[in-house]
Amino acid sequence: MDAVIDFINGILWDYVLVYGLLAVGAFFTLRLGFIQFRYFPEMWKNVLQSREVDRSGITPFQALCTSLASRVGTGNIAGVAVALYLGGPGAIFWMWVVALVGMATAYAESTLAQLYKVRDGENRYRGGPAFYIARGLRAPWAGVIFSVCLILAFGLVFNAVQANSIAESMEVAFGTERMWVGLAIALVAGIVVFGGIQQIASVAQFLVPFMAAVYLLVALFVIVTNIAEVPGVFGQIFAGAFGLDAAAGGIFAALLQGVRRGLFSNEAGMGSAPNIAAAATPDPHHPSSQGFVQALGVFIDTLVICTATALMILLSGALVPDSGLSGTPLTQAAMSEHIGGMGNYFVAIAILFFAFTSIIGNYAYAEMALVFIGFGSRAGFVVLRLLTLGMVIWGALQSIATVFNAADAAMGLMATVNLVAIVLLSGTVYRLTRDYMRQRESGEVPVFHARDYPELSGRIDSSIWNRDNQG
């Protein structure tokens, strides 16, 4: 079984997705006229100036924080360290490139999720790739495949991986037994997830800005105290990216590791973040506005938080080729160089916050998928929540390499289905974007009118987009 899973992962991650995600990002970047650069201020505006209130949905800021809760995880700490060790400083440059083109992909998939969202039996917004695959492409069977893969990967296995990271870091830093760590995480996570999407969004709205602010303040302290060395670090990054630093492993190693770790970290094109994007009440009341919000999430994850980790490691001198020091231990060694014995504790606490918020964010995605496949009842949610918490406890105790490889295969399959879908629906994304920008450039507040899109009749819930029918 391991050989089969490894073969599938080799095909998906070494060929289909590494090149596919980059190609789709470049495609949307070109087709939408470099939207992530031209309309970068629009992304901030749609988060910070949102005033829309709707009982059916969460706010754009809550949607951003919940997607960041899932995006910002151990990959921002351990993943960056692995990229640096295997690919050298140049890997960070290629992580930036992946994020910049990925912002266009994130915009496209979340815009579609908004457009094709529905209301459930409790008048809550539900949506995501499964919904736009089924309704936009008339392929509900593909939506089911996507949903099952998402539940297995994000709802269950990846949460076990996050719990494993927390338990390992707590054991190393504080000597805490893994069982107690797993039970504590499950207890706190249970309190959050049993409150549903609204409570998850409320917790993420508080925790994500807090953890990001503390982490970035420490990074700023490190940068300021080593300011004279910062230009040299950026020189290493650019030299390594273009193969000018032979000791760093060459351009191919830098490119491969930067692309892989960047894709894992920011999740653009994976089809995960659109699930929570669909739950938001957009402001302005147009699908594109939530697309801008989620594109900003990719920027924050990689261009801000991953870069902060990279700079702290490179400024420490702890990165030594062939030393065997990689992942979380490398980040801990780097922090110990900067802040002494507190370094191990700081990294452990950062992983605790980053991984915990990933657990609740991942669960939110799985709940959307559960609704799509027809098990979105109270009983169905209870079963999913108990399974999620059981995986958290199990993950804290086990070595989960095989199961993690299986989750990689499931995520690779769902990402492949999602990429094909958004390319096939790119014409709709293009028209929505033109509509939004035409109104904005005319001095109007953009509003989506379903009647202007007769080709979407019967495929979208027009009542959602009729402002007179808002809950």
N, C-alpha and C positions, 0 to 999 in steps of 0.2 A: 504493500500500500504506500509506504514511504517513497518508493521509486516512482510510482505513478504520480503522486502529488508533486514530487520534485520535478518530474518531466513537465507537468502542466504549468507549474510556476515558472520553469525555465522558458517555455514558449511565451507565456503571457507577459512576464516581467522583463525578460531580456530582449524581447522583440516587439510584441504587439503593443504593450502599454507604454514602454519608455519612448518609443517613436510615435505611437498613436496619440498619446497625451500632448506631446510637444507639437505634433502636426496639427491637431485640432486647435490647440491654443494659438498657433500661428495663423491658422485659417480664420478664426474668429477675430483675431487682432487685425488682420488685413480687411476682412469683409466689413467689420464695424468701424473701420477708419481709425485704428489705434485708440479705441474708446477709453482704455484704461489710463492713457496719458492725457488725452484731450479733456476728459471730463473727471479727472481726479478730484477736483474740489466738489463736484456734484456728489461724490460718494460720502464725503464728510457732511455735506449739507443734509442729505437724506437721513442721516443718523442723528445729528445734533439738533436739527430744526423740526423734528417730527412732533406733531401735536395731535395726530389722529387718535381717537378713542373708539374702540369697537369691541364689544363683549365677546365676539366670536374669535378674535385673534389676539396675539401678543404684539408688543410694540416692536418697531424696527430695531431699537437698541437691544431689547431682550433677545430678538432673533440673532443679532450679531454676536452677542455675548454667549448664547447657547451654541452657536456654530464654532466660536472660538474655544468654548469649553471642550469640544471634541477635537478640534484641530490642534490646540496647544496642549501637548502631552509630553510623554517621555522622549519623543522624537526631537523636541526642541532642546533637550539637554543631552541625552545619550546619543541620539541620531546625528546631531551636529558633530559630536566628538568622533563618532565612527567615520563620518564623511571626511573629517580632517585627517584622521589617522591613515585611512586607506587611499584617499585622493589628494592629500596635501592641502595647503591653504587655497589653491585654485578652485577646489570643490565649492567653496562658498560663492564664488562668482557665478558658477553655473546654477547654484541654488537660486540666486537672484534672477537669473534669466528665466528659469522655470516658473518662478513666482510671477514675473512680469507678464509673460504670455498666458500663464494660468489665470490671471485676473480676468481676462476676456472670456475664458471658458467658464469660470465661476459666475460671471455676469449672465452668460447665455443660459446655463442650466437653472439658475435661480429665477430668472425672468420667466422661463417656461413653467417652473413649478408654481409660481404665482398665478399665471394665466389659467392653468388647468386645475386649480384647487377646487375642492368641494366642501360642503358642510356635512358633518356627521350627525348622528341622532341627538347629540347634545348641543347642536348649533355651533360646534367648534370647527375651525378651518383644518382641513387635512389635505395633504398633497405630497408631491415629490416625483421623482423620475418614473415610478411605477404608474402614476396617474397620467403623466403626459405621454408615456409610451402607450398606455391603453386607450386614452381618449384622443390624443393627437395623431397617433399612427395606426389606431384601430388594431392593436396587437396586445390584447390582454394577457395572452400566454407568456409573452416576453416580460410583461410587468410582474407576473407571478414568479418567474425565474429570478428577476432582479430582487423582488421582495424577500424571497426565501434566502438568497445569498446574503442580503443585508442583515436579516435577523440573525443568521448563523455567525456572520463575521463581526458586525458591530454590536449587536445586542448581547451576544454571548461570549465568543472567544476573545475578542479584543478587550473586553472588560476583565477577563481573567488575566490577560497579559498586563493590563494596567495595575491590577491588584498585586500581581507578582512583583512588579517594579517597586511598588510602595513597600511591600513586605521585605524585600531584599534590602532596600535603602534604610528602612527603620532598624532592621537587624544589624546592619553594619555600623550605623551611626549610634544607635542607642541600646543595642543588645536585646531588643524586644522580640519575643517569640512570635513566629509567623502566624500561628493560630489566633492569637489575641489580636494581631493586626488585622487579619482577615475578618474576624467577627466584628471588630470596631468599624471597619470600612463598610461592611454589609449593613450594620445597624444604621449608621448615619445615611448611607445611600438609600436605604429602605424608606427612611422618613421622607426623603426628597422625592423619590420616584413614585411612591404611593400617592403623592399629591397630584400626579399627572403633569402634562405639558406646562400648564400655567405655573405650577410650583417650581418645576425645573427651571423655567425661564426666569422666575423671580430670584432664585438662588444664584443662577449664573450671572444675573445682572449685578449682583453684589460681589460674588467671589472672583469673577474673571478680571474686572478692572483692578480689584485689590491685589490679586496675585501678580498681575502684569506690572502694576505700578511698583511694587516692592522689588521685583526681579530687575526691572529696568533701572531703578534707583541705585541698586548695588552695582549694576553694570556701568552706570554713569560715574559712580565713585571710582571704579577701577580705571575707566577711560581717562578721567580727569587726573588721577594720580600717576598715570603713565602716559600723559599727553604727548611727551616728546617722542615716544615710540610708535604712536598711532600711524603717522605717515608711512613708516617702514612696514607696518603690518598690512596696510592697504597695498603697498608695493608688492609684498609677498603674494597677496591674493591675486592681483592682476598678472604677475609674472607666472605664477603656477597655473593660472587659467589658460594661458597660451603656450605652455610648455617651455617657458624660458628658464624655469628652475628645475633642472634635471633631477635634483635630489628629492623633489616632492613626488616623483612617480610619473611625471609626464602628463601631457594634455589629455590622453585617453582616460587615465585613472581619475583625473580631476573631473572630467566631463561626466563619466559614468557615475561616480559617487555623488556628485552634485545633483545630477538629474534624478537619480533614484531617491536620495534622501529628501530632495525638494518635493518630489511628488508624494512621498509618504507623509511629509509634514503638512503641506497646505491642502491636500485632498482635492484640489481643483480638477474637475472632470470625473471624480470617483462616483458622484451621485449621492454623496452623504449629506452635505450641507443643504441642498435643495429641500430636503424633508422638513427642516425647521424653517426655511425661508417661506415655505407655503403656509405656515401657521401664522405668519405676521399680517397685520393690517398695514398695507403700504401707505406711505405718506411722502409725496403726492400719491393720489389714488390711481396708480398705473403700475402694471407688472414690472416695468423696467426699473422702478425705484428700488424694489427689493433686490434686483440684480446688482445695482450699484452698491448696496449695503454689503452683500456677500463678496463682491470683488474686493472691497476694503478689508474683509477678513483675511483674505490671502496675503495682502500686503502686510498687515499687522503680524501675522504668524511668521512669515519668512523674512521679509525685509527689515522687520523690527526685532522680534524676539530671537529668531535663529541667529541673526547678525550679532545681537548682544552676547549670546553664548560663544560664538566664534571669536569675537574680539577678546573676551575674558580668557579664553584658552590660549589664543595666540600671543597675548601680552604677558602670559605667565611663564612662558618658556617650558611648560610641561609637555608640549608636543615633541616627542623624540621618535624619529623613524625607527621601525623594527624594535621598539622597546616592549611591545606587547601591551602597553597601557592605552586602552581605548574605552569607548562608551562612558558609562557613568563614572568609573574610577578615574578616567582622564579628567573629566569635568571637576570631580572632587579634588584631584591633585592640583588643578589649576586654581580653584578657589582657595585652597589651603595656602598657596603661594601669595595670594592677594590679601586674605583676611585671617591667616593663621589657622589655629585649630578649629575655628568656627566654620571653616570651609565645608567639612564633611556634613555638619549639622545643617548648614544652609542649603546644600544640594538636596539632602534628604527631605527637608521641609518643602523645598520647591517641587520636588517630585511628588510629594504627598498632595499638594494643591493641584498641580498640573494633571496628575493621573486621576485624582478624584473627580475633578470637573469633567474629564474625558469620559468617565464612567456614566455620569448622569446625562451628558450630551449624547453619547452613543445610544443609551437607552431611548432617548427621545426619538432618534431616528428609527429605531426598531419598532416603536409603537406606531409610527406612521405606516410602516410596511405591514404590520399586523392588521391594521384597519383595511388596507387594500385587499388582502387575501381573504377577508370576510370574517375575521375573528376579533373584531374591534368591540367586543362586549366587555362588560365589567369582569366577567369570569375570565375572558381571554387575556385581559390586561393583568389580572392577578397572577395567572399562570406565568406570563412573560416576566413579570416583576420578580416572582419567586425564583424562576430559572436564572435570571440575571444575578440575583443576590447569591444564589447557590454557586454560580460560576466565579463570583468574586471570592468567596471563601475557598473554593477549590483552587483557584489560581494563585492565591496567597501561599498555598502549601506545596504546590507541585512544580515539577519541571515540565514545561508545556511546549517544548520545541515542535513536536510532531503536530499537535493541535494547532499551533500558531501557523505552521506551514499550510495546514488545511484551510485556515481562515484566509491566508494570503491568496489561495486558489479561488476561494469564494469571492473575495473582494476583487480579484482580477477579472473574474467572469462578470460581476455586476458592473464594473467600470467599463468593460468592453461593450456590454449592452447599452450602457448610458451614452458612451461616446458615439456609437452608431445612431442612436436616437436623436441626439442634439444636432448632429450634422444633417440628418434628414429633415429636422424641423428648423434648420437655420434660416430659411426664408421667412418664417414667422418671427423669429428673433430680430431679423433685419428690419422688417416692417414695423414692429413694435418700437425699435430703437429710433427709427426715423420719425415716427409719430410723436414720441416723447420729446425728441430734440426740436422738432418743428414747433411744438407748443412752447417749450422753454425759450427758444430763441425769439418767439413772437411776444415774449413778456407775459405769457399765460402760465398758470399753474397746471402742469400736465394732468389730464384726466383720461382714463381709458373708456371708450364708448364701444360696447359690444356691437352695436348696430353698424359700426363702420367696418366690421369684419364678418360679412355674411358667410364667408367660407368656414367660419368657426361655429356656425349655428349647429346646435346639437352636440357639440364637443366640449363646450365650456358652460359653466353655470352662470348664465347671464344675470341672474338675480344678485349674485355677489358683486357684480360690476355696475349695478344700478344703485346709485347712492341713496335713492329713496327707500331701498330695501335693506339698508345696513342695520345689523343688530345693535 
